[in-house]
Amino acid sequence: MKDFTFDTVIVGSGTSAYYAARGLQAGGQKVAVVDRQEFGGTCALRGCQPKKYLVANAEAVASARHLVGKGIVASPQTNWAALQSLKNEFLDGIPEGSFNGYRQAGVTPIRGTAHLIDERTIQVDDSILVANHIIIATGSSPRPLDIPGAELAGTSDTFLELPSLPNRILFIGGGYISFEFAHVAAQAGSEVTILHRSSQPLKSFDSDAVATLLQATAASGIRFLPNQVAKSIEKTANALQLTSTSGSTIEADCIINASGRIPNLDFLDRASTGVQTTARGIAVNRYLQSLSHPNIYAIGDVADTGYQLATVADQAGIVAAENILHGNRSPLDLNAVASAVFTIPNLATVGLSEEEASSQGFDFRIQKGATTSWPSSLRIGESHSYFKVLIENESNRILGAHLLRHQAAEVINLFALAIKKNLTVEDLKSVLWAYPTYSSDLKNMIA
């Protein structure tokens, strides 16, 4: 075996690894990045970016359909093959570009399967890498189904790569992946069903906003089946058939398992000493340092930070690099993390929920309602919307915001800024927003 020495070795090549590697290299370190998959990570290759190509098409189709008879003559149709070609044009070259980008930045990229041996040693195929610090950025993968016939179900990766759109698609799980792809498939012409094990989907979002989203989902022709747990899948003469624990059966041409994601921890399998983990990933302190091994840091979806979001992963990469270079002085700030579900309309949230604000003892008021009678909704034929804004009574600061409407994923960022910078209702009302825009509607949500 060949031995190589680095200051820091990063396992995984996604965006969190990129920010960590660039920060460490700029700080004078000798850094290697190892990945067994194509360089670029989930967000660029199998998640955020390719997904948004499909979502953008669905949004365009839905926008036109909402105005049929109101200025639009006919509803458009999706050419799925052409849409996939457009998406693949974007993806072409990313792995090599990412690999070469690391090298051009002075970081050593290594293709291969890595295994942790101890807190300073990694085996990559027939090589041994020794480092002062190790950053684990191995991400997450779809949670496997543990039922008979599980191999007949695809994953989010399968959906992103479908060469043609099946007539009937069944999604297992009530999270953001199911809902986003369900809306994409429905606008493209599929008959879509979502199967969810409990009564409440999208549990990290405001329940009132989710209830309105379920109305919009039904109006799009998507069938949502709550309190149904997948028991088995079998292949019939002409389809796939899922049987639930309630005894009901559902036929589909394609079944996608979107029941959740789990951290990729197999990198730890050969470690001579156990790295402390939880069900959500590697246990870390607020500096992203392993609770059990001080030379090891974890970032991105494999770290138990409570979030599986690209923006959190990026910031984690920056923070981990700073803490390795300068000692643990930069905690990961998770105040005002905005997130969105790219359904039609968008569902978005930031800050505290009602329950959290109450449990933390805040004295607050709630501004809530629908925007469907507002000009910004009327002019696009929007029939489902909801907003809820939590405002602290004494200070007039924004504590939380929960939106369901067109462009909610963009407007939520303004609320994130307000929470991050402790802006008040008066501060937001004093801004001379471009008008009429979805951003300027913010004033009406906090009045």
VOPAGU-2260 file (C-alpha; in pm, 1 decimal, decimal comma):
REM VOPAGU-2260
SITE   aa  ch    i         X         Y         Z
SITE  MET   A    0       0,0       0,0       0,0
SITE  LYS   A    1     103,0     356,5     -63,5
SITE  ASP   A    2      97,8     610,2     219,9
SITE  PHE   A    3      11,1     977,0     171,6
SITE  THR   A    4       4,7    1254,5     430,4
SITE  PHE   A    5    -226,3    1556,6     440,0
SITE  ASP   A    6    -326,3    1819,0     690,2
SITE  THR   A    7    -694,5    1741,0     633,4
SITE  VAL   A    8    -875,3    1475,9     432,5
SITE  ILE   A    9   -1237,9    1535,6     337,0
SITE  VAL   A   10   -1454,6    1237,4     246,4
SITE  GLY   A   11   -1727,8    1347,1       4,9
SITE  SER   A   12   -1717,7    1604,8    -273,3
SITE  GLY   A   13   -2046,6    1795,6    -248,9
SITE  THR   A   14   -2092,9    2163,2    -176,3
SITE  SER   A   15   -2012,8    2134,4     195,0
SITE  ALA   A   16   -1683,6    1965,3     105,0
SITE  TYR   A   17   -1611,1    2233,9    -153,0
SITE  TYR   A   18   -1643,8    2518,1      97,3
SITE  ALA   A   19   -1441,3    2332,4     357,9
SITE  ALA   A   20   -1164,4    2243,5     112,5
SITE  ARG   A   21   -1135,2    2595,2     -27,9
SITE  GLY   A   22   -1123,0    2745,0     320,0
SITE  LEU   A   23    -857,4    2503,3     441,5
SITE  GLN   A   24    -646,0    2540,3     129,4
SITE  ALA   A   25    -663,3    2918,6     153,8
SITE  GLY   A   26    -544,8    2881,0     513,3
SITE  GLY   A   27    -230,9    2706,0     394,9
SITE  GLN   A   28    -328,0    2344,1     444,2
SITE  LYS   A   29    -254,1    2044,6     225,4
SITE  VAL   A   30    -600,9    1900,8     157,8
SITE  ALA   A   31    -740,3    1593,1     -16,2
SITE  VAL   A   32   -1101,7    1527,2    -116,7
SITE  VAL   A   33   -1210,9    1164,1    -165,9
SITE  ASP   A   34   -1531,7    1040,2    -326,3
SITE  ARG   A   35   -1646,9     701,3    -452,7
SITE  GLN   A   36   -1923,4     858,3    -660,0
SITE  GLU   A   37   -1905,2    1119,6    -931,1
SITE  PHE   A   38   -1760,8    1443,8    -799,0
SITE  GLY   A   39   -2017,2    1714,6    -732,6
SITE  GLY   A   40   -2241,7    1573,2    -462,5
SITE  THR   A   41   -2614,6    1520,6    -425,7
SITE  CYS   A   42   -2733,0    1880,6    -461,4
SITE  ALA   A   43   -2570,3    1937,8    -798,0
SITE  LEU   A   44   -2617,0    1591,2    -947,0
SITE  ARG   A   45   -2911,7    1418,5    -779,4
SITE  GLY   A   46   -3100,9    1685,4    -585,7
SITE  CYS   A   47   -3158,8    2059,1    -577,0
SITE  GLN   A   48   -3039,7    2162,1    -921,0
SITE  PRO   A   49   -3174,9    1887,4   -1150,2
SITE  LYS   A   50   -3498,3    1884,2    -949,0
SITE  LYS   A   51   -3546,6    2256,1   -1012,0
SITE  TYR   A   52   -3536,4    2193,9   -1388,6
SITE  LEU   A   53   -3840,4    1967,7   -1352,6
SITE  VAL   A   54   -4010,0    2203,9   -1108,2
SITE  ALA   A   55   -3963,2    2504,3   -1336,5
SITE  ASN   A   56   -4142,6    2319,4   -1615,3
SITE  ALA   A   57   -4429,1    2222,9   -1384,1
SITE  GLU   A   58   -4462,0    2581,7   -1261,0
SITE  ALA   A   59   -4477,2    2714,6   -1617,1
SITE  VAL   A   60   -4743,2    2460,2   -1715,8
SITE  ALA   A   61   -4948,0    2524,8   -1401,6
SITE  SER   A   62   -4926,2    2901,8   -1443,3
SITE  ALA   A   63   -5067,1    2877,0   -1793,5
SITE  ARG   A   64   -5339,1    2632,8   -1687,0
SITE  HIS   A   65   -5454,2    2864,4   -1409,4
SITE  LEU   A   66   -5521,9    3129,8   -1674,1
SITE  VAL   A   67   -5695,5    2916,6   -1935,7
SITE  GLY   A   68   -6010,7    3109,3   -2021,5
SITE  LYS   A   69   -5864,7    3418,5   -1853,1
SITE  GLY   A   70   -5638,4    3527,8   -2134,7
SITE  ILE   A   71   -5470,6    3196,3   -2215,0
SITE  VAL   A   72   -5640,0    2998,7   -2491,8
SITE  ALA   A   73   -5513,4    2646,1   -2432,5
SITE  SER   A   74   -5328,9    2450,0   -2166,3
SITE  PRO   A   75   -4968,1    2356,7   -2257,5
SITE  GLN   A   76   -4829,2    2004,8   -2235,5
SITE  THR   A   77   -4491,5    1882,2   -2115,2
SITE  ASN   A   78   -4257,0    1703,0   -2352,0
SITE  TRP   A   79   -4090,9    1485,4   -2088,8
SITE  ALA   A   80   -3809,5    1361,2   -2309,9
SITE  ALA   A   81   -3717,3    1715,9   -2411,1
SITE  LEU   A   82   -3733,2    1828,6   -2048,8
SITE  GLN   A   83   -3497,3    1548,8   -1947,4
SITE  SER   A   84   -3260,0    1647,6   -2227,4
SITE  LEU   A   85   -3257,7    2005,5   -2101,3
SITE  LYS   A   86   -3182,8    1889,1   -1747,7
SITE  ASN   A   87   -2909,0    1654,0   -1868,5
SITE  GLU   A   88   -2742,3    1933,5   -2064,7
SITE  PHE   A   89   -2693,4    2106,9   -1731,3
SITE  LEU   A   90   -2559,2    1790,9   -1565,8
SITE  ASP   A   91   -2313,1    1707,7   -1843,4
SITE  GLY   A   92   -1963,3    1800,4   -1737,3
SITE  ILE   A   93   -2035,8    1865,5   -1369,6
SITE  PRO   A   94   -1842,4    1561,8   -1235,2
SITE  GLU   A   95   -1528,2    1634,0   -1435,7
SITE  GLY   A   96   -1564,7    2006,5   -1378,4
SITE  SER   A   97   -1591,9    1951,1   -1004,6
SITE  PHE   A   98   -1295,8    1709,4   -1000,2
SITE  ASN   A   99   -1077,0    1948,1   -1198,9
SITE  GLY   A  100   -1200,5    2245,3    -997,4
SITE  TYR   A  101   -1061,3    2095,4    -680,3
SITE  ARG   A  102    -729,7    2025,3    -849,9
SITE  GLN   A  103    -706,7    2376,8    -994,2
SITE  ALA   A  104    -774,0    2516,8    -647,0
SITE  GLY   A  105    -471,5    2330,6    -510,3
SITE  VAL   A  106    -674,2    2051,8    -347,4
SITE  THR   A  107    -594,5    1685,0    -424,4
SITE  PRO   A  108    -905,1    1504,8    -558,5
SITE  ILE   A  109    -906,8    1125,9    -521,4
SITE  ARG   A  110   -1157,5     884,0    -675,6
SITE  GLY   A  111   -1212,4     576,1    -462,7
SITE  THR   A  112   -1397,5     413,8    -174,1
SITE  ALA   A  113   -1279,9     542,8     161,6
SITE  HIS   A  114   -1291,2     364,9     497,0
SITE  LEU   A  115   -1202,0     516,9     830,1
SITE  ILE   A  116    -935,5     313,6    1010,5
SITE  ASP   A  117    -879,4     544,8    1306,8
SITE  GLU   A  118    -919,0     914,3    1379,3
SITE  ARG   A  119    -615,0    1001,3    1167,6
SITE  THR   A  120    -610,3     724,4     907,0
SITE  ILE   A  121    -822,7     651,0     600,1
SITE  GLN   A  122    -786,2     363,1     357,4
SITE  VAL   A  123    -881,5     441,0      -3,3
SITE  ASP   A  124    -861,7     126,4    -213,3
SITE  ASP   A  125    -488,4      36,4    -204,4
SITE  SER   A  126    -372,5     363,3     -46,8
SITE  ILE   A  127    -345,9     487,7     310,6
SITE  LEU   A  128    -410,9     855,8     382,0
SITE  VAL   A  129    -287,1     999,2     710,6
SITE  ALA   A  130    -414,2    1338,5     826,6
SITE  ASN   A  131    -422,7    1564,4    1131,8
SITE  HIS   A  132    -793,6    1616,1    1076,7
SITE  ILE   A  133   -1066,9    1432,3     889,7
SITE  ILE   A  134   -1391,3    1590,0     769,4
SITE  ILE   A  135   -1676,8    1351,3     695,1
SITE  ALA   A  136   -1906,8    1490,6     425,7
SITE  THR   A  137   -2053,9    1168,5     288,1
SITE  GLY   A  138   -2412,9    1296,9     269,6
SITE  SER   A  139   -2728,3    1088,3     284,9
SITE  SER   A  140   -2917,2     833,3      74,9
SITE  PRO   A  141   -3280,7     726,1      35,5
SITE  ARG   A  142   -3402,6     519,2     329,2
SITE  PRO   A  143   -3448,6     157,2     210,9
SITE  LEU   A  144   -3790,1      -2,8     235,0
SITE  ASP   A  145   -3802,6    -310,2     455,2
SITE  ILE   A  146   -4097,3    -487,3     295,8
SITE  PRO   A  147   -4141,5    -775,2      49,5
SITE  GLY   A  148   -4094,5    -646,7    -303,9
SITE  ALA   A  149   -3895,8    -340,6    -194,4
SITE  GLU   A  150   -3661,8    -389,0    -491,2
SITE  LEU   A  151   -3951,9    -304,7    -725,2
SITE  ALA   A  152   -3965,3      52,9    -596,9
SITE  GLY   A  153   -3738,4     326,4    -726,1
SITE  THR   A  154   -3600,3     629,3    -542,7
SITE  SER   A  155   -3575,3    1002,5    -607,6
SITE  ASP   A  156   -3275,1     922,6    -829,4
SITE  THR   A  157   -3500,1     697,1   -1037,0
SITE  PHE   A  158   -3759,4     968,9   -1082,9
SITE  LEU   A  159   -3500,3    1225,6   -1188,3
SITE  GLU   A  160   -3376,9     988,3   -1459,3
SITE  LEU   A  161   -3709,7     856,7   -1596,2
SITE  PRO   A  162   -3673,2     848,4   -1977,2
SITE  SER   A  163   -4052,0     860,3   -2015,9
SITE  LEU   A  164   -4327,6     954,4   -1775,6
SITE  PRO   A  165   -4538,4     663,3   -1645,8
SITE  ASN   A  166   -4915,3     694,8   -1665,5
SITE  ARG   A  167   -4956,2     615,9   -1295,3
SITE  ILE   A  168   -4703,5     698,1   -1024,1
SITE  LEU   A  169   -4725,4     615,7    -653,5
SITE  PHE   A  170   -4502,3     793,9    -403,3
SITE  ILE   A  171   -4439,3     636,3     -62,4
SITE  GLY   A  172   -4387,8     899,7     205,7
SITE  GLY   A  173   -4529,8    1240,2     292,2
SITE  GLY   A  174   -4215,1    1451,1     286,7
SITE  TYR   A  175   -4092,4    1722,3      56,1
SITE  ILE   A  176   -3952,8    1481,0    -205,3
SITE  SER   A  177   -4289,0    1309,6    -255,7
SITE  PHE   A  178   -4482,9    1633,7    -273,4
SITE  GLU   A  179   -4242,8    1811,8    -508,1
SITE  PHE   A  180   -4220,5    1521,0    -752,2
SITE  ALA   A  181   -4592,9    1452,4    -723,2
SITE  HIS   A  182   -4669,0    1805,5    -840,8
SITE  VAL   A  183   -4414,5    1775,0   -1121,4
SITE  ALA   A  184   -4562,4    1445,1   -1239,7
SITE  ALA   A  185   -4922,5    1566,4   -1214,9
SITE  GLN   A  186   -4854,3    1877,9   -1422,5
SITE  ALA   A  187   -4674,5    1659,0   -1677,6
SITE  GLY   A  188   -4982,0    1436,2   -1712,8
SITE  SER   A  189   -4943,1    1142,8   -1473,3
SITE  GLU   A  190   -5207,2    1005,3   -1241,6
SITE  VAL   A  191   -5039,4    1052,1    -903,4
SITE  THR   A  192   -5091,5     907,2    -556,1
SITE  ILE   A  193   -4905,9     984,2    -232,0
SITE  LEU   A  194   -4914,5     724,1      45,3
SITE  HIS   A  195   -4827,3     849,3     394,4
SITE  ARG   A  196   -4801,0     654,7     718,8
SITE  SER   A  197   -4964,3     919,0     943,7
SITE  SER   A  198   -5234,1    1183,0     915,1
SITE  GLN   A  199   -4999,0    1482,3     892,7
SITE  PRO   A  200   -4746,4    1516,2     606,8
SITE  LEU   A  201   -4462,6    1769,8     596,8
SITE  LYS   A  202   -4444,7    1781,7     975,9
SITE  SER   A  203   -4169,2    2043,6     990,9
SITE  PHE   A  204   -4401,6    2298,3     829,1
SITE  ASP   A  205   -4698,0    2490,3     969,7
SITE  SER   A  206   -5000,0    2259,7     986,5
SITE  ASP   A  207   -5245,7    2524,7     866,8
SITE  ALA   A  208   -5031,6    2601,1     563,0
SITE  VAL   A  209   -4995,3    2227,7     494,9
SITE  ALA   A  210   -5375,1    2186,3     514,2
SITE  THR   A  211   -5412,5    2446,4     240,8
SITE  LEU   A  212   -5140,4    2277,9      36,9
SITE  LEU   A  213   -5336,4    1952,9      58,3
SITE  GLN   A  214   -5632,9    2135,8     -93,7
SITE  ALA   A  215   -5412,4    2261,6    -377,2
SITE  THR   A  216   -5267,6    1912,3    -416,1
SITE  ALA   A  217   -5615,0    1760,9    -453,2
SITE  ALA   A  218   -5712,8    2034,9    -698,6
SITE  SER   A  219   -5412,8    1930,9    -910,7
SITE  GLY   A  220   -5554,4    1580,1    -933,3
SITE  ILE   A  221   -5312,0    1424,1    -685,0
SITE  ARG   A  222   -5458,4    1167,0    -448,6
SITE  PHE   A  223   -5324,5    1181,7     -92,7
SITE  LEU   A  224   -5380,3     871,6     122,0
SITE  PRO   A  225   -5300,2     930,9     491,9
SITE  ASN   A  226   -5262,0     668,9     763,0
SITE  GLN   A  227   -5146,7     407,9     513,3
SITE  VAL   A  228   -4828,2     205,4     562,5
SITE  ALA   A  229   -4677,2       7,9     275,4
SITE  LYS   A  230   -4683,2    -365,5     352,7
SITE  SER   A  231   -4567,3    -524,0      26,0
SITE  ILE   A  232   -4513,2    -462,1    -344,0
SITE  GLU   A  233   -4561,6    -718,4    -616,0
SITE  LYS   A  234   -4548,6    -724,5    -992,2
SITE  THR   A  235   -4871,4    -810,9   -1171,3
SITE  ALA   A  236   -4928,0    -878,1   -1539,9
SITE  ASN   A  237   -4956,2    -511,3   -1630,0
SITE  ALA   A  238   -4847,5    -307,2   -1329,7
SITE  LEU   A  239   -4701,6    -290,3    -982,4
SITE  GLN   A  240   -4935,6    -343,9    -691,3
SITE  LEU   A  241   -4877,4    -206,1    -343,0
SITE  THR   A  242   -5066,2    -348,3     -48,6
SITE  SER   A  243   -5093,9    -138,9     268,2
SITE  THR   A  244   -5126,6    -259,5     625,5
SITE  SER   A  245   -5493,4    -162,0     611,5
SITE  GLY   A  246   -5542,6    -421,2     338,5
SITE  SER   A  247   -5607,3    -174,9      55,3
SITE  THR   A  248   -5424,2    -217,2    -274,8
SITE  ILE   A  249   -5301,5      44,8    -517,6
SITE  GLU   A  250   -5183,9     -20,3    -872,0
SITE  ALA   A  251   -4922,6     194,7   -1042,0
SITE  ASP   A  252   -4681,5     176,8   -1331,9
SITE  CYS   A  253   -4403,5     321,8   -1117,2
SITE  ILE   A  254   -4354,2     329,3    -739,7
SITE  ILE   A  255   -4108,4     571,5    -584,1
SITE  ASN   A  256   -3985,0     522,7    -229,9
SITE  ALA   A  257   -3955,3     870,5     -81,6
SITE  SER   A  258   -3997,1     766,2     281,2
SITE  GLY   A  259   -3695,5     961,8     399,0
SITE  ARG   A  260   -3317,1     980,3     382,4
SITE  ILE   A  261   -3052,7     833,7     611,3
SITE  PRO   A  262   -2691,8     944,3     669,5
SITE  ASN   A  263   -2420,7     761,0     477,4
SITE  LEU   A  264   -2224,4     604,1     763,0
SITE  ASP   A  265   -2066,5     302,6     593,6
SITE  PHE   A  266   -1740,3     500,6     579,0
SITE  LEU   A  267   -1712,7     422,3     952,4
SITE  ASP   A  268   -1750,2      44,3     920,9
SITE  ARG   A  269   -1381,3     -39,8     958,7
SITE  ALA   A  270   -1298,9     214,7    1227,9
SITE  SER   A  271   -1096,9      66,7    1513,0
SITE  THR   A  272   -1277,5     294,8    1759,5
SITE  GLY   A  273   -1645,2     384,3    1730,8
SITE  VAL   A  274   -1745,9     729,7    1617,8
SITE  GLN   A  275   -2051,9     842,6    1813,5
SITE  THR   A  276   -2362,8     859,0    1596,9
SITE  THR   A  277   -2737,2     909,7    1628,9
SITE  ALA   A  278   -3025,0     807,1    1403,4
SITE  ARG   A  279   -2970,8    1135,9    1220,0
SITE  GLY   A  280   -2596,4    1111,3    1167,7
SITE  ILE   A  281   -2263,8    1177,2    1333,9
SITE  ALA   A  282   -2302,1    1339,9    1674,0
SITE  VAL   A  283   -2126,3    1677,8    1667,5
SITE  ASN   A  284   -2095,4    1980,4    1892,9
SITE  ARG   A  285   -2185,6    2329,3    1775,6
SITE  TYR   A  286   -1842,3    2358,5    1613,2
SITE  LEU   A  287   -1919,9    2047,5    1402,4
SITE  GLN   A  288   -1655,3    1847,3    1586,5
SITE  SER   A  289   -1727,6    1482,3    1659,6
SITE  LEU   A  290   -1837,5    1433,2    2021,2
SITE  SER   A  291   -1621,8    1122,3    2044,6
SITE  HIS   A  292   -1318,8    1205,0    1827,2
SITE  PRO   A  293   -1181,0    1562,4    1841,6
SITE  ASN   A  294    -975,2    1520,7    1523,3
SITE  ILE   A  295   -1289,4    1443,5    1322,7
SITE  TYR   A  296   -1549,0    1692,5    1199,5
SITE  ALA   A  297   -1873,6    1618,3    1015,1
SITE  ILE   A  298   -2066,5    1845,9     779,5
SITE  GLY   A  299   -2366,8    1829,8     548,8
SITE  ASP   A  300   -2638,3    1565,3     563,0
SITE  VAL   A  301   -2418,2    1313,0     745,5
SITE  ALA   A  302   -2390,4    1540,4    1050,0
SITE  ASP   A  303   -2666,6    1551,8    1309,5
SITE  THR   A  304   -2736,6    1924,9    1292,6
SITE  GLY   A  305   -3112,8    1887,1    1259,0
SITE  TYR   A  306   -3113,3    1999,3     895,9
SITE  GLN   A  307   -3061,8    1837,1     557,5
SITE  LEU   A  308   -3041,3    2154,8     350,9
SITE  ALA   A  309   -2780,1    2267,9     100,2
SITE  THR   A  310   -2748,5    2613,3     257,7
SITE  VAL   A  311   -2678,7    2463,2     599,5
SITE  ALA   A  312   -2426,3    2223,6     442,9
SITE  ASP   A  313   -2244,5    2509,7     270,0
SITE  GLN   A  314   -2220,2    2710,5     589,6
SITE  ALA   A  315   -2108,9    2399,5     778,1
SITE  GLY   A  316   -1818,1    2360,8     536,8
SITE  ILE   A  317   -1706,9    2717,4     601,3
SITE  VAL   A  318   -1745,0    2679,0     976,9
SITE  ALA   A  319   -1557,0    2347,1     994,8
SITE  ALA   A  320   -1263,1    2491,3     800,8
SITE  GLU   A  321   -1243,8    2794,4    1031,0
SITE  ASN   A  322   -1251,4    2578,4    1341,2
SITE  ILE   A  323    -980,9    2343,3    1216,1
SITE  LEU   A  324    -758,4    2635,5    1121,7
SITE  HIS   A  325    -813,0    2853,0    1427,3
SITE  GLY   A  326    -951,4    2630,9    1701,4
SITE  ASN   A  327   -1317,9    2599,6    1785,3
SITE  ARG   A  328   -1423,8    2961,9    1775,0
SITE  SER   A  329   -1704,5    2965,8    1513,6
SITE  PRO   A  330   -2024,6    2781,6    1609,5
SITE  LEU   A  331   -2271,2    2689,1    1335,9
SITE  ASP   A  332   -2544,3    2954,0    1351,2
SITE  LEU   A  333   -2879,4    2792,8    1279,8
SITE  ASN   A  334   -3090,6    3097,0    1358,1
SITE  ALA   A  335   -3334,8    3184,9    1079,3
SITE  VAL   A  336   -3285,6    2886,7     848,5
SITE  ALA   A  337   -3533,2    2925,3     562,3
SITE  SER   A  338   -3664,3    2619,5     380,9
SITE  ALA   A  339   -3915,3    2556,1     105,0
SITE  VAL   A  340   -4109,9    2281,3     -64,6
SITE  PHE   A  341   -4129,1    2348,8    -438,4
SITE  THR   A  342   -4487,5    2242,7    -483,4
SITE  ILE   A  343   -4747,7    2445,6    -671,1
SITE  PRO   A  344   -4784,3    2678,5    -492,4
SITE  ASN   A  345   -4459,9    2687,9    -291,3
SITE  LEU   A  346   -4465,1    2610,4      80,4
SITE  ALA   A  347   -4200,6    2793,7     283,8
SITE  THR   A  348   -4105,7    2851,5     645,3
SITE  VAL   A  349   -3852,2    3029,6     863,9
SITE  GLY   A  350   -3818,8    3097,7    1232,9
SITE  LEU   A  351   -4045,9    2976,3    1510,6
SITE  SER   A  352   -4370,4    2787,6    1483,7
SITE  GLU   A  353   -4666,6    2877,1    1705,1
SITE  GLU   A  354   -4584,9    2586,5    1933,2
SITE  GLU   A  355   -4218,2    2681,1    1962,7
SITE  ALA   A  356   -4292,7    3047,6    2029,7
SITE  SER   A  357   -4541,5    2953,0    2301,6
SITE  SER   A  358   -4311,8    2697,6    2465,8
SITE  GLN   A  359   -4027,6    2951,6    2471,5
SITE  GLY   A  360   -4246,7    3200,9    2657,2
SITE  PHE   A  361   -4282,4    3467,8    2389,0
SITE  ASP   A  362   -4571,0    3712,6    2407,3
SITE  PHE   A  363   -4670,0    3732,4    2043,5
SITE  ARG   A  364   -4952,2    3794,4    1799,9
SITE  ILE   A  365   -5033,3    3620,4    1474,6
SITE  GLN   A  366   -5113,1    3778,5    1141,1
SITE  LYS   A  367   -5266,7    3519,5     911,4
SITE  GLY   A  368   -5494,2    3481,8     613,7
SITE  ALA   A  369   -5511,9    3408,6     243,5
SITE  THR   A  370   -5394,4    3617,7     -50,0
SITE  THR   A  371   -5638,7    3479,1    -307,3
SITE  SER   A  372   -5835,0    3806,4    -314,1
SITE  TRP   A  373   -5520,2    4016,3    -355,1
SITE  PRO   A  374   -5426,4    4146,1    -703,4
SITE  SER   A  375   -5100,3    3945,8    -695,8
SITE  SER   A  376   -5301,8    3623,2    -674,5
SITE  LEU   A  377   -5594,1    3727,2    -891,9
SITE  ARG   A  378   -5376,2    3817,5   -1188,8
SITE  ILE   A  379   -5224,5    3467,0   -1200,7
SITE  GLY   A  380   -5538,3    3270,3   -1118,9
SITE  GLU   A  381   -5404,9    3152,1    -782,6
SITE  SER   A  382   -5683,8    2978,1    -589,8
SITE  HIS   A  383   -5492,9    2842,0    -288,4
SITE  SER   A  384   -5275,1    3046,1     -53,5
SITE  TYR   A  385   -5201,8    3101,7     312,9
SITE  PHE   A  386   -4973,5    3309,1     530,0
SITE  LYS   A  387   -4900,4    3317,2     901,9
SITE  VAL   A  388   -4655,4    3563,1    1058,8
SITE  LEU   A  389   -4558,4    3558,0    1426,6
SITE  ILE   A  390   -4472,4    3898,7    1575,2
SITE  GLU   A  391   -4341,0    3964,1    1926,6
SITE  ASN   A  392   -4572,9    4216,5    2092,3
SITE  GLU   A  393   -4322,5    4421,5    2291,9
SITE  SER   A  394   -4045,6    4454,6    2031,5
SITE  ASN   A  395   -4249,2    4409,6    1710,5
SITE  ARG   A  396   -3977,1    4169,4    1587,8
SITE  ILE   A  397   -4064,3    3893,0    1343,6
SITE  LEU   A  398   -4042,8    3557,5    1521,0
SITE  GLY   A  399   -4156,1    3327,4    1239,9
SITE  ALA   A  400   -4317,4    3323,3     897,8
SITE  HIS   A  401   -4503,8    3046,8     715,6
SITE  LEU   A  402   -4612,7    3101,2     355,2
SITE  LEU   A  403   -4801,5    2909,6      89,7
SITE  ARG   A  404   -4835,9    3090,4    -239,0
SITE  HIS   A  405   -4666,6    3168,2    -568,9
SITE  GLN   A  406   -4306,4    3285,4    -506,5
SITE  ALA   A  407   -4324,1    3192,3    -137,1
SITE  ALA   A  408   -3978,5    3035,7    -166,3
SITE  GLU   A  409   -3838,9    3375,9    -266,0
SITE  VAL   A  410   -4036,5    3592,5     -23,1
SITE  ILE   A  411   -3946,8    3371,5     274,3
SITE  ASN   A  412   -3587,5    3490,7     234,2
SITE  LEU   A  413   -3696,7    3844,6     324,9
SITE  PHE   A  414   -3849,1    3713,8     645,1
SITE  ALA   A  415   -3527,3    3519,4     711,2
SITE  LEU   A  416   -3329,8    3841,8     678,6
SITE  ALA   A  417   -3571,0    4017,8     913,2
SITE  ILE   A  418   -3534,5    3746,6    1178,3
SITE  LYS   A  419   -3157,1    3723,2    1137,4
SITE  LYS   A  420   -3110,6    4097,9    1176,2
SITE  ASN   A  421   -3384,8    4152,3    1437,3
SITE  LEU   A  422   -3582,2    4379,8    1207,8
SITE  THR   A  423   -3916,8    4506,0    1332,7
SITE  VAL   A  424   -4252,3    4554,5    1165,0
SITE  GLU   A  425   -4169,6    4924,1    1141,8
SITE  ASP   A  426   -3836,1    4848,8     973,7
SITE  LEU   A  427   -4003,9    4634,7     708,5
SITE  LYS   A  428   -4282,4    4885,6     646,6
SITE  SER   A  429   -4028,4    5164,2     598,3
SITE  VAL   A  430   -3872,3    4990,3     297,4
SITE  LEU   A  431   -3985,3    5129,5     -37,4
SITE  TRP   A  432   -4032,8    4793,3    -207,8
SITE  ALA   A  433   -4060,2    4768,1    -584,9
SITE  TYR   A  434   -4436,9    4757,1    -648,4
SITE  PRO   A  435   -4646,1    4563,9    -731,1
SITE  THR   A  436   -4436,8    4258,7    -645,9
SITE  TYR   A  437   -4467,9    3954,2    -425,0
SITE  SER   A  438   -4208,5    4111,8    -198,0
SITE  SER   A  439   -4418,7    4424,1    -154,1
SITE  ASP   A  440   -4708,7    4205,0     -38,2
SITE  LEU   A  441   -4501,0    4144,5     274,7
SITE  LYS   A  442   -4635,4    4473,1     414,8
SITE  ASN   A  443   -4989,2    4337,7     403,3
SITE  MET   A  444   -4884,8    4023,8     590,3
SITE  ILE   A  445   -4751,0    4216,3     891,4
SITE  ALA   A  446   -5008,4    4497,5     910,3
